[in-house]
Amino acid sequence: MNNNLDKIVRGIKDKKLLIFDFDGTIADTIDIEYDVYKKLLSHLGKKMTKPQWKKLLASHTAEGYLNLTNEMFGLKIGYDEFVDMYANACREVEKIYPPRLFEWVKPFFKKVANKQKMMLTNKDGNLIRENLAMLGMNEEFPCVLSCTTLHTTKEECYPNILIQFGVKPSECVIFEDTQRYIDVGKSMEFTMVGVAHKGNYGHISNVDYLVDTTKE
């Protein structure tokens, strides 16, 4: 792992902005995602099976989750209500299984301490700040953009980030564990660092560098 981190550090030494995802990228939250959704639906008197969960996973965005949830379970939840329900279900589950940083994160952040960093996540904005504070990482991310809070997608955010920070894609690095966003980033000529974990192992491709957390 350390040798690979050094390789990444050398490879991105001239980059100006590092863009990080949260769940499954810097934080090991893979095991609780199913529990969060089960908790949300239990409050509505509904039960979810693993096959239904796997179908939902392909939705990626809060709006996608919401639309498919309403369709699958015969519900009529509004967007803002859904976002609050999901965040509260996360809080309930995380009291029992708090998120932890992957082991690669702290050593890597020490090596890139002088680099400008931001977070782009699908997690609720208030919840992500709570998570970062819990992990002692809030100061690392002066800028956090939540697609769920902004009611947008990562694909739509990437061009706006370039404008906001005054950078080109070739000057940025995106750290991601979701193939959909990796492919979008590569198509826009960002440097992509994929993060492999037990939920996506063997299914990450099209990256410039790979961090393998399955050895942790």
Phi and psi in degrees as GROMACS dihedral restraints (atoms count N, CA, C in turn):
[ dihedral_restraints ]
;  ai    aj    ak    al  type     phi  dphi    fc
    3     4     5     6     1   -62.5    20    10
    4     5     6     7     1   -39.6    20    10
    6     7     8     9     1   -62.8    20    10
    7     8     9    10     1   -40.0    20    10
    9    10    11    12     1   -68.1    20    10
   10    11    12    13     1   -39.3    20    10
   12    13    14    15     1   -61.0    20    10
   13    14    15    16     1   -42.2    20    10
   15    16    17    18     1   -61.8    20    10
   16    17    18    19     1   -37.9    20    10
   18    19    20    21     1   -64.0    20    10
   19    20    21    22     1   -41.8    20    10
   21    22    23    24     1   -66.0    20    10
   22    23    24    25     1   -44.9    20    10
   24    25    26    27     1   -57.5    20    10
   25    26    27    28     1   -45.1    20    10
   27    28    29    30     1   -63.9    20    10
   28    29    30    31     1   -40.0    20    10
   30    31    32    33     1   -70.5    20    10
   31    32    33    34     1   -23.4    20    10
   33    34    35    36     1  -112.7    20    10
   34    35    36    37     1    17.4    20    10
   36    37    38    39     1   -60.0    20    10
   37    38    39    40     1   -26.6    20    10
   39    40    41    42     1   -97.1    20    10
   40    41    42    43     1     3.3    20    10
   42    43    44    45     1   -77.8    20    10
   43    44    45    46     1   149.4    20    10
   45    46    47    48     1  -100.4    20    10
   46    47    48    49     1   -24.8    20    10
   48    49    50    51     1  -140.8    20    10
   49    50    51    52     1   130.9    20    10
   51    52    53    54     1  -109.3    20    10
   52    53    54    55     1   125.3    20    10
   54    55    56    57     1  -113.2    20    10
   55    56    57    58     1   120.2    20    10
   57    58    59    60     1  -114.1    20    10
   58    59    60    61     1   137.1    20    10
   60    61    62    63     1   -80.1    20    10
   61    62    63    64     1   168.9    20    10
   63    64    65    66     1  -108.0    20    10
   64    65    66    67     1   -73.0    20    10
   66    67    68    69     1   -63.5    20    10
   67    68    69    70     1   124.1    20    10
   69    70    71    72     1    77.9    20    10
   70    71    72    73     1     0.2    20    10
   72    73    74    75     1  -116.1    20    10
   73    74    75    76     1   -62.1    20    10
   75    76    77    78     1  -102.6    20    10
   76    77    78    79     1   -20.8    20    10
   78    79    80    81     1  -117.4    20    10
   79    80    81    82     1   135.1    20    10
   81    82    83    84     1   -85.2    20    10
   82    83    84    85     1    92.0    20    10
   84    85    86    87     1  -121.7    20    10
   85    86    87    88     1    12.3    20    10
   87    88    89    90     1   -61.5    20    10
   88    89    90    91     1   -40.4    20    10
   90    91    92    93     1   -70.4    20    10
   91    92    93    94     1   -19.5    20    10
   93    94    95    96     1   -99.4    20    10
   94    95    96    97     1    -8.3    20    10
   96    97    98    99     1   -60.7    20    10
   97    98    99   100     1   -42.7    20    10
   99   100   101   102     1   -64.1    20    10
  100   101   102   103     1   -41.0    20    10
  102   103   104   105     1   -64.0    20    10
  103   104   105   106     1   -36.6    20    10
  105   106   107   108     1   -62.8    20    10
  106   107   108   109     1   -46.0    20    10
  108   109   110   111     1   -68.9    20    10
  109   110   111   112     1   -36.4    20    10
  111   112   113   114     1   -62.4    20    10
  112   113   114   115     1   -40.2    20    10
  114   115   116   117     1   -64.4    20    10
  115   116   117   118     1   -45.6    20    10
  117   118   119   120     1   -57.1    20    10
  118   119   120   121     1   -48.6    20    10
  120   121   122   123     1   -71.8    20    10
  121   122   123   124     1   -29.5    20    10
  123   124   125   126     1   -63.6    20    10
  124   125   126   127     1   -33.0    20    10
  126   127   128   129     1   -68.1    20    10
  127   128   129   130     1   -17.6    20    10
  129   130   131   132     1  -102.8    20    10
  130   131   132   133     1     7.2    20    10
  132   133   134   135     1    74.6    20    10
  133   134   135   136     1    24.0    20    10
  135   136   137   138     1  -117.1    20    10
  136   137   138   139     1   152.5    20    10
  138   139   140   141     1  -118.8    20    10
  139   140   141   142     1   141.8    20    10
  141   142   143   144     1  -118.4    20    10
  142   143   144   145     1   138.0    20    10
  144   145   146   147     1   -96.0    20    10
  145   146   147   148     1   164.2    20    10
  147   148   149   150     1   -60.9    20    10
  148   149   150   151     1   -42.4    20    10
  150   151   152   153     1   -59.6    20    10
  151   152   153   154     1   -38.5    20    10
  153   154   155   156     1   -64.5    20    10
  154   155   156   157     1   -40.1    20    10
  156   157   158   159     1   -62.4    20    10
  157   158   159   160     1   -43.1    20    10
  159   160   161   162     1   -64.1    20    10
  160   161   162   163     1   -34.4    20    10
  162   163   164   165     1   -66.4    20    10
  163   164   165   166     1   -40.8    20    10
  165   166   167   168     1   -65.0    20    10
  166   167   168   169     1   -34.0    20    10
  168   169   170   171     1   -56.6    20    10
  169   170   171   172     1   -30.5    20    10
  171   172   173   174     1   -71.5    20    10
  172   173   174   175     1    -9.9    20    10
  174   175   176   177     1   -76.0    20    10
  175   176   177   178     1   -34.9    20    10
  177   178   179   180     1    70.5    20    10
  178   179   180   181     1   -45.5    20    10
  180   181   182   183     1  -101.9    20    10
  181   182   183   184     1   161.6    20    10
  183   184   185   186     1   -59.7    20    10
  184   185   186   187     1   -41.3    20    10
  186   187   188   189     1   -65.8    20    10
  187   188   189   190     1   -38.5    20    10
  189   190   191   192     1   -64.3    20    10
  190   191   192   193     1   -44.8    20    10
  192   193   194   195     1   -58.7    20    10
  193   194   195   196     1   -46.7    20    10
  195   196   197   198     1   -61.6    20    10
  196   197   198   199     1   -50.1    20    10
  198   199   200   201     1   -60.6    20    10
  199   200   201   202     1   -42.7    20    10
  201   202   203   204     1   -72.5    20    10
  202   203   204   205     1   -35.6    20    10
  204   205   206   207     1   -62.7    20    10
  205   206   207   208     1   -46.7    20    10
  207   208   209   210     1   -59.6    20    10
  208   209   210   211     1   -41.2    20    10
  210   211   212   213     1   -68.5    20    10
  211   212   213   214     1   -45.2    20    10
  213   214   215   216     1   -70.9    20    10
  214   215   216   217     1   -32.8    20    10
  216   217   218   219     1  -114.3    20    10
  217   218   219   220     1     9.8    20    10
  219   220   221   222     1    63.8    20    10
  220   221   222   223     1    40.0    20    10
  222   223   224   225     1  -107.7    20    10
  223   224   225   226     1   169.4    20    10
  225   226   227   228     1  -136.5    20    10
  226   227   228   229     1    53.9    20    10
  228   229   230   231     1   -79.9    20    10
  229   230   231   232     1   136.3    20    10
  231   232   233   234     1   -81.9    20    10
  232   233   234   235     1   163.3    20    10
  234   235   236   237     1   -59.2    20    10
  235   236   237   238     1   -54.1    20    10
  237   238   239   240     1   -63.1    20    10
  238   239   240   241     1   -38.6    20    10
  240   241   242   243     1   -63.2    20    10
  241   242   243   244     1   -41.7    20    10
  243   244   245   246     1   -64.1    20    10
  244   245   246   247     1   -44.3    20    10
  246   247   248   249     1   -59.3    20    10
  247   248   249   250     1   -44.5    20    10
  249   250   251   252     1   -66.3    20    10
  250   251   252   253     1   -41.1    20    10
  252   253   254   255     1   -63.5    20    10
  253   254   255   256     1   -42.1    20    10
  255   256   257   258     1   -66.1    20    10
  256   257   258   259     1   -43.3    20    10
  258   259   260   261     1   -62.5    20    10
  259   260   261   262     1   -42.0    20    10
  261   262   263   264     1   -67.5    20    10
  262   263   264   265     1   -37.4    20    10
  264   265   266   267     1   -64.6    20    10
  265   266   267   268     1   -38.9    20    10
  267   268   269   270     1   -59.1    20    10
  268   269   270   271     1   -46.2    20    10
  270   271   272   273     1   -61.2    20    10
  271   272   273   274     1   -40.4    20    10
  273   274   275   276     1   -62.9    20    10
  274   275   276   277     1   -47.4    20    10
  276   277   278   279     1   -69.8    20    10
  277   278   279   280     1   -38.1    20    10
  279   280   281   282     1   -71.6    20    10
  280   281   282   283     1   -17.0    20    10
  282   283   284   285     1   -64.7    20    10
  283   284   285   286     1   -31.7    20    10
  285   286   287   288     1   -90.8    20    10
  286   287   288   289     1   -41.2    20    10
  288   289   290   291     1  -124.8    20    10
  289   290   291   292     1    77.8    20    10
  291   292   293   294     1   -63.8    20    10
  292   293   294   295     1   144.1    20    10
  294   295   296   297     1   -63.5    20    10
  295   296   297   298     1   148.6    20    10
  297   298   299   300     1  -128.1    20    10
  298   299   300   301     1   152.2    20    10
  300   301   302   303     1   -74.4    20    10
  301   302   303   304     1   141.4    20    10
  303   304   305   306     1   -63.2    20    10
  304   305   306   307     1   151.1    20    10
  306   307   308   309     1   -64.1    20    10
  307   308   309   310     1   -23.5    20    10
  309   310   311   312     1   -72.5    20    10
  310   311   312   313     1   -20.5    20    10
  312   313   314   315     1   -67.9    20    10
  313   314   315   316     1   -57.1    20    10
  315   316   317   318     1   -59.0    20    10
  316   317   318   319     1   -47.7    20    10
  318   319   320   321     1   -60.4    20    10
  319   320   321   322     1   -38.9    20    10
  321   322   323   324     1   -67.8    20    10
  322   323   324   325     1   -43.2    20    10
  324   325   326   327     1   -64.0    20    10
  325   326   327   328     1   -30.6    20    10
  327   328   329   330     1   -65.9    20    10
  328   329   330   331     1   -36.5    20    10
  330   331   332   333     1   -74.6    20    10
  331   332   333   334     1   -21.3    20    10
  333   334   335   336     1  -121.1    20    10
  334   335   336   337     1    35.3    20    10
  336   337   338   339     1   -58.7    20    10
  337   338   339   340     1   -30.5    20    10
  339   340   341   342     1   -89.9    20    10
  340   341   342   343     1    -0.2    20    10
  342   343   344   345     1   -82.8    20    10
  343   344   345   346     1   145.0    20    10
  345   346   347   348     1   -75.1    20    10
  346   347   348   349     1   133.0    20    10
  348   349   350   351     1  -130.8    20    10
  349   350   351   352     1   151.6    20    10
  351   352   353   354     1  -147.5    20    10
  352   353   354   355     1   166.8    20    10
  354   355   356   357     1  -121.1    20    10
  355   356   357   358     1   134.7    20    10
  357   358   359   360     1  -124.8    20    10
  358   359   360   361     1   114.9    20    10
  360   361   362   363     1  -138.5    20    10
  361   362   363   364     1   157.0    20    10
  363   364   365   366     1   -89.5    20    10
  364   365   366   367     1    -5.0    20    10
  366   367   368   369     1   -76.1    20    10
  367   368   369   370     1   149.5    20    10
  369   370   371   372     1   -52.0    20    10
  370   371   372   373     1   138.9    20    10
  372   373   374   375     1   -59.7    20    10
  373   374   375   376     1   -45.6    20    10
  375   376   377   378     1   -66.5    20    10
  376   377   378   379     1   -40.9    20    10
  378   379   380   381     1   -66.0    20    10
  379   380   381   382     1   -38.9    20    10
  381   382   383   384     1   -66.5    20    10
  382   383   384   385     1   -36.8    20    10
  384   385   386   387     1   -66.4    20    10
  385   386   387   388     1   -37.2    20    10
  387   388   389   390     1   -62.7    20    10
  388   389   390   391     1   -44.0    20    10
  390   391   392   393     1   -63.3    20    10
  391   392   393   394     1   -45.1    20    10
  393   394   395   396     1   -63.8    20    10
  394   395   396   397     1   -39.1    20    10
  396   397   398   399     1   -63.7    20    10
  397   398   399   400     1   -42.9    20    10
  399   400   401   402     1   -60.1    20    10
  400   401   402   403     1   -34.3    20    10
  402   403   404   405     1   -92.9    20    10
  403   404   405   406     1     0.8    20    10
  405   406   407   408     1    69.4    20    10
  406   407   408   409     1    31.8    20    10
  408   409   410   411     1  -117.9    20    10
  409   410   411   412     1     4.0    20    10
  411   412   413   414     1   -58.0    20    10
  412   413   414   415     1   -42.4    20    10
  414   415   416   417     1   -68.4    20    10
  415   416   417   418     1   -20.2    20    10
  417   418   419   420     1   -72.4    20    10
  418   419   420   421     1   -19.6    20    10
  420   421   422   423     1  -127.4    20    10
  421   422   423   424     1    79.5    20    10
  423   424   425   426     1   -62.1    20    10
  424   425   426   427     1   -24.0    20    10
  426   427   428   429     1  -119.9    20    10
  427   428   429   430     1   121.2    20    10
  429   430   431   432     1  -126.1    20    10
  430   431   432   433     1   122.6    20    10
  432   433   434   435     1  -110.5    20    10
  433   434   435   436     1   123.9    20    10
  435   436   437   438     1  -105.7    20    10
  436   437   438   439     1   115.7    20    10
  438   439   440   441     1   -63.8    20    10
  439   440   441   442     1   -33.0    20    10
  441   442   443   444     1   -65.6    20    10
  442   443   444   445     1   -47.3    20    10
  444   445   446   447     1   -65.4    20    10
  445   446   447   448     1   -39.6    20    10
  447   448   449   450     1   -82.0    20    10
  448   449   450   451     1    -8.5    20    10
  450   451   452   453     1    56.3    20    10
  451   452   453   454     1    53.6    20    10
  453   454   455   456     1  -143.0    20    10
  454   455   456   457     1  -170.6    20    10
  456   457   458   459     1  -123.7    20    10
  457   458   459   460     1   163.1    20    10
  459   460   461   462     1   -63.6    20    10
  460   461   462   463     1   -38.0    20    10
  462   463   464   465     1   -57.6    20    10
  463   464   465   466     1   -38.8    20    10
  465   466   467   468     1   -76.1    20    10
  466   467   468   469     1   -27.0    20    10
  468   469   470   471     1   -76.9    20    10
  469   470   471   472     1   -33.5    20    10
  471   472   473   474     1   -53.0    20    10
  472   473   474   475     1   -49.8    20    10
  474   475   476   477     1   -63.3    20    10
  475   476   477   478     1   -36.2    20    10
  477   478   479   480     1   -67.1    20    10
  478   479   480   481     1   -35.4    20    10
  480   481   482   483     1   -63.3    20    10
  481   482   483   484     1   -41.5    20    10
  483   484   485   486     1   -59.8    20    10
  484   485   486   487     1   -41.6    20    10
  486   487   488   489     1   -67.9    20    10
  487   488   489   490     1   -46.0    20    10
  489   490   491   492     1   -58.5    20    10
  490   491   492   493     1   -41.4    20    10
  492   493   494   495     1   -98.5    20    10
  493   494   495   496     1    -3.5    20    10
  495   496   497   498     1    62.9    20    10
  496   497   498   499     1    43.7    20    10
  498   499   500   501     1  -127.7    20    10
  499   500   501   502     1   166.3    20    10
  501   502   503   504     1  -102.2    20    10
  502   503   504   505     1   157.6    20    10
  504   505   506   507     1   -54.0    20    10
  505   506   507   508     1   -37.6    20    10
  507   508   509   510     1   -66.3    20    10
  508   509   510   511     1   -12.9    20    10
  510   511   512   513     1  -100.7    20    10
  511   512   513   514     1     6.5    20    10
  513   514   515   516     1  -122.9    20    10
  514   515   516   517     1   154.7    20    10
  516   517   518   519     1  -126.9    20    10
  517   518   519   520     1   131.0    20    10
  519   520   521   522     1  -109.8    20    10
  520   521   522   523     1   131.3    20    10
  522   523   524   525     1  -105.9    20    10
  523   524   525   526     1   117.9    20    10
  525   526   527   528     1  -144.5    20    10
  526   527   528   529     1   153.9    20    10
  528   529   530   531     1  -117.0    20    10
  529   530   531   532     1    -0.6    20    10
  531   532   533   534     1  -106.9    20    10
  532   533   534   535     1   122.8    20    10
  534   535   536   537     1   -59.7    20    10
  535   536   537   538     1   -36.2    20    10
  537   538   539   540     1   -55.4    20    10
  538   539   540   541     1   -46.1    20    10
  540   541   542   543     1   -77.5    20    10
  541   542   543   544     1   -29.5    20    10
  543   544   545   546     1   -62.1    20    10
  544   545   546   547     1   -45.7    20    10
  546   547   548   549     1   -64.9    20    10
  547   548   549   550     1   -40.3    20    10
  549   550   551   552     1   -63.7    20    10
  550   551   552   553     1   -45.7    20    10
  552   553   554   555     1   -60.6    20    10
  553   554   555   556     1   -43.3    20    10
  555   556   557   558     1   -63.6    20    10
  556   557   558   559     1   -38.9    20    10
  558   559   560   561     1   -65.0    20    10
  559   560   561   562     1   -24.5    20    10
  561   562   563   564     1   -94.2    20    10
  562   563   564   565     1     1.3    20    10
  564   565   566   567     1    75.0    20    10
  565   566   567   568     1    26.2    20    10
  567   568   569   570     1   -74.7    20    10
  568   569   570   571     1   153.0    20    10
  570   571   572   573     1   -79.1    20    10
  571   572   573   574     1   130.0    20    10
  573   574   575   576     1  -114.2    20    10
  574   575   576   577     1   129.3    20    10
  576   577   578   579     1  -111.1    20    10
  577   578   579   580     1   114.4    20    10
  579   580   581   582     1   -87.1    20    10
  580   581   582   583     1   145.2    20    10
  582   583   584   585     1  -116.5    20    10
  583   584   585   586     1   115.6    20    10
  585   586   587   588     1   -93.4    20    10
  586   587   588   589     1   135.8    20    10
  588   589   590   591     1  -141.6    20    10
  589   590   591   592     1  -179.1    20    10
  591   592   593   594     1   -65.3    20    10
  592   593   594   595     1   -17.5    20    10
  594   595   596   597     1   -84.0    20    10
  595   596   597   598     1   -20.0    20    10
  597   598   599   600     1  -131.4    20    10
  598   599   600   601     1     8.0    20    10
  600   601   602   603     1   -58.0    20    10
  601   602   603   604     1   131.4    20    10
  603   604   605   606     1    86.5    20    10
  604   605   606   607     1    -2.0    20    10
  606   607   608   609     1  -122.9    20    10
  607   608   609   610     1    17.1    20    10
  609   610   611   612     1  -105.1    20    10
  610   611   612   613     1   126.6    20    10
  612   613   614   615     1  -146.8    20    10
  613   614   615   616     1   178.6    20    10
  615   616   617   618     1    63.7    20    10
  616   617   618   619     1    34.7    20    10
  618   619   620   621     1  -116.3    20    10
  619   620   621   622     1   158.3    20    10
  621   622   623   624     1   -84.7    20    10
  622   623   624   625     1   -32.7    20    10
  624   625   626   627     1  -142.2    20    10
  625   626   627   628     1   156.3    20    10
  627   628   629   630     1  -132.3    20    10
  628   629   630   631     1   132.3    20    10
  630   631   632   633     1  -105.9    20    10
  631   632   633   634     1   123.1    20    10
  633   634   635   636     1  -104.7    20    10
  634   635   636   637     1   105.1    20    10
  636   637   638   639     1   -87.7    20    10
  637   638   639   640     1    -5.1    20    10
  639   640   641   642     1   -71.0    20    10
  640   641   642   643     1   -13.0    20    10
  642   643   644   645     1   -88.7    20    10
  643   644   645   646     1    -5.5    20    10
